[in-house]
Amino acid sequence: MLIFSFSTESKEQDSRLIGVWKGFEVEKQIEGVEKHWIQQRFENGTYVIMFTTKEDCQIETFTEKGKWWTEKGKFYELSSNAKNPEVYSYEIKNDEVVEFKSIKLSGEKKDTYIFSDYKINF
């Protein structure tokens, strides 16, 4: 009998993605919505993101926690509220900028979402 379990301990983390990052996008996922975020990716494969969204002059904030890993040149992010990870290709532009391109979002093939994260150095 084989038993499978999900653990980031057996997954790889591209060390260049560890740290605190910020980003933003306007109407790239949802028309009329501006989104800003700060994300911290930890060495142990966990992450936390604080989002701020603005739509019709209404501002909302929320947080998301989960696990992240890299495999075969792809970035995976599994929110604690999701069944399937989001999958992105990624390109390290320099030490301060990473560009992500969606492959799968919410378990469905979606390859049109592109955004960048910018490293915050303390």
C-alpha positions in Angstrom: 0.0 0.0 0.0 1.3 3.4 -0.9 0.5 6.5 1.1 1.1 10.0 -0.3 1.2 13.2 1.7 2.0 16.8 0.9 5.0 18.2 2.6 7.2 21.1 1.6 10.1 19.3 3.4 10.6 17.2 0.3 10.1 20.1 -2.1 12.7 22.5 -3.3 12.7 26.2 -2.7 14.6 28.5 -5.0 16.6 30.5 -2.4 16.4 33.6 -4.6 12.7 33.8 -3.9 13.1 33.8 -0.1 12.5 37.1 1.7 10.0 39.9 1.7 8.5 41.0 -1.7 5.9 43.6 -2.8 3.9 43.9 -5.9 0.8 45.4 -7.5 -1.5 45.0 -10.5 -4.4 46.9 -12.0 -7.3 45.0 -13.6 -5.1 42.1 -14.6 -7.3 39.5 -12.9 -10.5 41.3 -12.2 -11.8 44.3 -14.1 -12.0 47.5 -12.0 -9.8 46.0 -9.2 -6.4 47.4 -8.1 -4.4 45.0 -6.0 -1.3 45.5 -3.9 0.5 43.0 -1.8 3.4 42.3 0.5 4.6 38.7 0.7 7.1 36.9 2.9 8.4 33.6 1.6 10.2 31.6 4.3 13.1 29.1 3.9 10.9 26.3 5.3 8.5 26.6 2.4 5.7 28.6 4.0 4.5 32.0 3.1 2.2 34.8 4.2 0.7 37.6 2.0 -1.1 40.7 3.0 -3.3 42.0 0.2 -5.0 45.4 -0.2 -7.6 45.7 -2.9 -9.4 48.8 -4.2 -12.6 48.7 -6.2 -15.1 51.5 -6.7 -13.3 53.6 -3.9 -13.8 50.6 -1.5 -10.6 49.3 0.2 -10.3 45.8 1.6 -7.4 44.0 3.2 -6.9 40.3 3.8 -4.1 37.9 4.4 -3.3 34.5 3.0 -1.0 31.8 4.3 0.2 28.6 2.7 3.1 26.7 1.3 5.4 27.4 -1.7 8.0 25.4 -3.7 9.8 25.3 -7.0 10.1 22.3 -9.3 11.4 22.0 -12.9 11.5 25.8 -13.4 8.0 26.4 -12.1 6.8 28.1 -8.9 4.0 26.5 -6.9 1.9 28.3 -4.3 -0.7 26.4 -2.2 -3.0 28.6 -0.1 -4.2 27.0 3.2 -7.7 27.5 1.8 -7.1 25.8 -1.6 -7.2 22.3 -2.8 -4.9 22.8 -5.8 -1.7 24.9 -6.0 -1.4 27.9 -8.3 1.4 27.2 -10.9 3.6 29.9 -12.5 6.6 30.0 -14.7 9.1 32.6 -13.3 12.0 34.5 -14.4 14.6 36.2 -12.1 15.1 39.6 -13.8 17.8 40.6 -11.3 18.3 40.4 -7.5 15.4 42.7 -6.9 12.7 41.6 -9.5 11.0 38.4 -10.3 8.4 38.1 -13.1 5.7 35.4 -12.8 3.4 34.1 -15.6 0.4 32.0 -14.7 0.0 28.4 -15.9 -2.7 27.2 -13.6 -4.9 29.2 -11.2 -7.5 27.6 -9.0 -6.8 24.3 -10.6 -7.6 25.5 -14.1 -5.3 26.3 -17.0 -5.0 30.1 -17.2 -1.9 31.5 -18.9 -2.7 35.2 -19.2 -1.9 36.6 -15.8 1.6 38.2 -15.5 3.0 40.2 -12.6 6.3 41.1 -10.9 7.4 40.9 -7.3 10.0 43.5 -6.1 12.3 42.6 -3.2 12.1 44.7 -0.1 15.6 45.1 1.5 15.7 46.0 5.2 
